[in-house]
Amino acid sequence: MSKAGQPGGPVRRALVIAPNFKRRLSGVTSTIIQLVPEQAKALDIRALGPGLPAHLPKLRWRDLPGLWRRPEGRPFRIWHARRNVEMLPGILLRDVLRMPLRLVFTSASQRRHTGYTRWLISRMDAVIATSTRTGAYLSVPHTTITHGIDQTRFRPAASREAAREALGLAPSSRTLGCFGRVRRQKGTDLFVEAMIALLPHHPGWQAVIAGRATAEHQSFEADLRQRVETAGLADRILFVGEHRDIEHWYQALDLFVAPQRWEGFGLTPLEAMSTGVPVIAADVGVFSDVVTEETGTIVPPGDLSAMIAAVERWMADDALRAAGSSAALAKAHAEFPLAREAEAINAVYDRLWRLS
């Protein structure tokens, strides 16, 4: 990271602000945590918001008045929002407080936007879509930039057995994982039902559910835990909660399952593949563009029978998993490097500066 990108550097040097106004870990937050250090290799970018890791270059709340001054070497700063709650403050700072800002928004949603969201998007100076499917729901000009993965963070372990032991898992048991928020939209119940159906017939396997149930979904999680308990599988279907060091949990896996009923983009299959883990995924988000026959299996969303059949096929075939692991790693490295995404986003900023 350049000196200009270090936390606490002079505000006048900051060229891009990446707001993250939700404290809870999410796909958007994960994107910011991965991208900002990579982008900071080329320009001074600062994250703004609560609960961000200490290593990120940051803008402090008390630094905001400094945004009235133009940055060094540029006519304005970029405010790069990824949520409604971040677009609106950007509009207020630019249009009401008259700060020298231009606004960029990245959309990952694959559904029709509300009127309010469409209005916010219409006020942006540039828009990025994370896939062509996402772009189809936008009514404004946009640039398509696919997410990348930090492959220095998400990489295979030297030994899956050692990775499992370090996490307190049974080291000799093959392991399936389902990571993300625990809620119906994410299909956590489908994963649990699939494991209840499969694990009694595969005694050498265990399953890990990593993620947080927010307050409105805690009864949903409690019901899933009760189903697991009733099935007598509480020692083999493990709810391990939310972990910011999730890369270590991927390293413990032999298979990853992404059972979402709907999704915007969805980073978890890419994170798994970058760790050399084959993926069984529902046909939502961009999963069918990411997961191929060589790297895993795509199943219809919400189809429990199809999911069970696909997962069991991969559980039962050691050679298939080994080949899938190699293919997943190769595809992630070839097609989804984080540096490529960072360079493409920085190019969007450069176009705005050149057009000023």
N, C-alpha and C positions, 0 to 999 in steps of 0.2 A: 504493500500500500504506500502510496506517495505521502510525503510529509503533509501535503495539503489536505489529504483525506483523513488525517489522524483526528480522533475525538478531541474536541476542545480547541481546534485550530481556529484562526480568525474567521469570523462570519463572512467577511468581505470576500474570502476565497471560495466559499460554498457556491457551486454552480447549480446543483440539483438537490431538491428536498424530496425524500421518499417517506411520506407519512404512513404510519401504521397505528391506527387509533383503536385497535382491539387488543386487549391484553392477552386474551386466550390464544393458545397455539392453534393455528389453522393453516390451510394450504397457502393462503395469501401471505401470512406471516412467515411461513417457511420459505416462500419465494423471495421475500425481502431479505431474510437472513442469509440466503445463499447468494443472491444477486449483488447486493450492495458492495461487499468486499471485492467481487470480480469487476464490477463497474468502476470501483475506486482506483483500479490500476491505471485507468485512462483519464479520469476526471475527478474533481472534488464533489462527491455526493455524500449527503448526510441523511441518516434515518431520523425520524421524529416520532416519538410516541412512547407509551409505557411498556415496561417489561421486556425490553430488547436486550440481547446479550451484550456483555461489556465490551466485546472486541469490535462491535460495529462502530464506524464513524457516525457521530450523532450531532444533531442540532438540539440545543437545550431550549426549553420553553422560553426562558428569559432572553434567548437570542433572537426571538421573533421580530422585535422592533428593528433589528439590524437589516431585515429584509427590505426596508424602505430604500436602502442604498443599493445602487447597482453593484453587481459583483465585479471583481477584477477581470478585465479583458472580455466581458460580455455585456450586451445591452439589457439583459434580463436573466433571471433564474428560471429553472424549470421546477414545477411542482408536479410530481408524478404520483397520481392517485390510483388506487385499485378497488376502492369501495365508494358507495354513495357518501358515507360519513367522512370521507377524505376529499371527495370532489367539492362538496358544498363549502367547507372552509377555504379551499383554494379560490373558489369564485368570489367569496367575500373579501379575501385578502387582495385579489387582483382588481375587482370591480368596485368595491366599496371603499376599501382602505387605500386603493390606488398604488399598491406595491408593484414594482416592475417584475411581474411573473408571467409565464406562459404555462398553460395547464395541459398535462398529458394524462390520459386514462387508459388503463389496461383492462379489457373485458374478458372474462373467462366463462361467462354465463351462456348456457345453451337453452334459453327460454325467452319468451317475449317479455321485453322490459315494460315496467309500469310507466305511466305518463310522467311521473316525477323523475324516474331514472332517465327517460328519454330526454327530458328537459335538461337535466344535469349534463348528459353526454353532449347535447347540442352546444353547450357553452365551452366545451374543450377546444384547445388549439390543435391537438393531435390525438388520435385514438389508435390503440393497438388491440388486435384480437389475438387470442392465444391459439386459434385454429380456424380453418375455413368454416367449420360448423358454427363456431362462435360468431364469426363474421357475418354469417347469414342472418343473424338476428339484429344486426346493426343497420341503421338507416343513414349513417354518415360515412364519408370516406375514412378508410382505416388501413393500417399496415398489419399483415399477419406475421406474427413472430411466435414460434413454438417454444414452449418451456424447455430449458436444459436442466441438467443435474450436475451438482458438484461431485465430480468423480474422485476427488481426493478424500471427500468425506464418505460418500457412499461407494464402498469398494469391498470386495470379498475378504473374508477373514482367512488367515493362514490355516485355521482349523475351525470348522463349525463346532466340533465337540468342545474345544477350548472356549469358544465364544459362548456356548450354552452354559458351560460350567461357571464362567465368570458372572453370568446373570442369575445363577441359582436354579437353572433348569436342569432336568435330567440330561446329562451330556450324551448318553448313548441313544437317546430317543430321537428319531426323525421328527422334524418340527414344521408345522404349518402356521402361518400367521395371517392375521387380518388386522390392519392398522388404520386408525382414523377415529373420528368422533363415533361414539356409541349411540346410534339412533336408527330409526327405521329407514330413513333415506339412504343411509350408508349400507343397509342390508346386513347389519350385524346379526340379526335374528336368522337370516338365511345361512350365514356361516355357522352359527351355533347348531341349527337343525342338521346341517350337512355333517358336522362333526359328531353329533349324537348318533347319526345313522352309520357313520363310517368307522369311528374309532374302535367300537367293540370287535370289529372284524380285522383290525390292524393294530395288534397289541404293541408294536414297536414305535408307535407314533404318539405325539402330543400336539396340542394346539394352543396358540397364544393370541389373545385379543388385547391389543395395546391402544389405548385411547381414553378419552374423557367423556363421561356422560354429563352434560350440563343439567342445570336444575330441572328443566322441563322434561328431560329424558331419563331421570334417575329411576322412575318407576319401570320404564322400559328395560333398563339394565338389571334392575332387581328381578324382574320376571325371567330374564335370560339366565341369571345366576340360579334361580330356582329350578328352571328346566334342567340345567346341567347337574344340579344336586340330585334331582329326582332320577336322572338317568344314571347316577352313580359314577359320574365322570369328573367330579370337581378337582381331582388330582391330575387330570389330563387335559382339561379345557380350562386354561388359566386366564383370568382377568388381571392384567398387570398395571392398569392405569395409564396415565399420560407420561411420556418421557421425552425430554428435549434432546437427549442423546439417542434418538431412535435408530441411528445408523448401527448401533451395536446389536439391537434386536433383529434388524434385517440380517446381520451376519450369522445369526443363530438358525436361520431358516433354510429348509429344503424346498418349500413351496410357499408361494404367496397367493392369497385369494382376495380379489377385489369385487365384492358382491353388490355394489351399489345399485339402487333402483334408478337413480339419476345422478348426474355429476356434471360440473362445468368443464373442467379440464381433467383434473385428477392426477396428482403427482406420484401417488404411492406405487403404481405399477412401474414407473420409470425408476423410482428409488430402489425397488426390489431388483429390477433388471440390472441396474448399475452395480448392484451387490452380487450379481451372478445367480439370481434366484428366478426360476421359471414362474410364470404368472397365469392363473386362471381368473378371468375377468368377465364381468357382465358387459354387454355391448352398449355402453353409455360413455359420455364424454368423448375423449379421443382414444379410448382403449383399443378399439379395433384398428386404429392407425399405428398403434404402438406394439400390440401383441400379435405375433404371427404364429403360424403352425409350428415353426421351429422354436419359438420362445415361450409358448404356452397355448392356451385355448380360450376362445371367446364363446360365451354362452348368452342366450337371451336374458334380458333383465327380468328378475323375479321368478325365473324358472328353476325351482329347487331341484327337480329331478335331473335336469341337464347339468346343473352344477355338481351334484353328487357324482354323476357318471364321469364328468370330466376330471374332477379331483381324484377319484379312485383310479382312473387310468394312469395318472401321473404318480400317484402313491405306489402303485403296484409295479412300476417299471424303473429299475435303477438306471438302466442305460439311457432311457428316454430323459430322465431328470438330468443326468450328466451332460447329455448333448444339449438339452434345453438351457442348462446353466451357462455353457460356453456361448451358445447363440445369443442369449439374453445380454450377456456382458458385451459381446462384440457389437450388437445392435445399439446398445446404449452409448457406447464409446463412439461409434461411427456417426450416429444421427442426432444425439441429444447432448452434446457438450455444453456446459454452462457458458464457456467463453463465447460461443457463437451467439447465444441469446443476448449476452451483455453487449457484444459489439453491435448487434442489430438494433437494440434499444438506444444505445448511444448515438447511432446513426440517425434515429428519429429526432433526438435532441439537436444534433448538428444541423439537420435540415431546417428546424425552426430558427436557429441562430443565423443561418445563412440567408433566410428569407426576410429577416428583420430589416 
